[in-house]
Amino acid sequence: MQYNFIKMNQNYAEEIAYQWKYKGKYSFYDTTADKEDLAEFLDPKTWDRTFAVLNKENDLIGFYSYTFQDEIMWIGFGLKPDLT
């Protein structure tokens, strides 16, 4: 499989934040479930370390991000709900 990793942008961030909804116990991962997480995810200042993942048809299928805190690298990722 071929994947393309590109810097996050407004369109992808809003699609993930407002359209990706998970079922059952995974609803915890809905970006809108936590206002602080939502604000951070939609903040363009964080997009230098956040990437959209596209398949070979250029469909958005996931994202990942990273940050460093106290010499620890924190990694976050998500898959489009209908792919999980």
N, C-alpha and C positions, 0 to 999 in steps of 0.2 A: 504494500500500500504506500501511496505517496501522500505526504502531508506538507503543508506550507505553514510556517510560523511567521506571523506578521505582528507588528506593534498594534496594541489595542487602539481602537478609535471610537468615536462617539456612537456610530451606528451599531457596531458589535457590542459595545458595553451596554447600550440600552436594550438591545435584543436579549442579551443574557440576563440582565437585571429584571426586565419586566415580562419577558415571555417564557423563560425557562422555569418551569414549575415542576417540582418533584412530588411524588406520591408517598403517602404513609410516613414512616419514620424518617424518610429522606427529605421531607419538606423542610427540615431544619436547614438544608442547604439552599433554600430559596433566598436569593440575594435581598429581596424585600423583607425578609423575616427580621432583620436587624437594621435599624436606621443608620447606625454608625458604619456598618459594613457596606450598606448601600451607598452612602455618601463617599466613602473611600473608593469603592469600585468605580463610581462615576466621575471621580476626580481626575482630570487629565494629567495632573502633576504626578500621579502614580503610574501612568502608562509607560514610562520608560523601563519599567520592570514587569509589565504585564503584556502577554501575547495572546492573540487569537490563533486558533488552530483551524485550518481549512483543509478539506479533503481535495482530491484531484479535480473535483467539479467546482471547487471554490465555495462549497457550502461550509458554513460555520458549524463545527462539530465539538469544539472544546476550547479551553483556555488554560493558561498557566501563568503563575506569577512567582516572584521571589523577592525577598528582602533580607537584609542583614540586621541583626540585633545582638549586641553584646558578643560579637564574634561567632554568632550562630546564623546559619543560612536557613530561613524559613521558606518552604515551598508550598504553594497552593495550586490546585488544579480542579477542573470541573469538566464533565462530559455532558453533552446535550441530553436532556432527560429521556428522549425516545431511543437513545443509544445504550442506555444502562440496563 
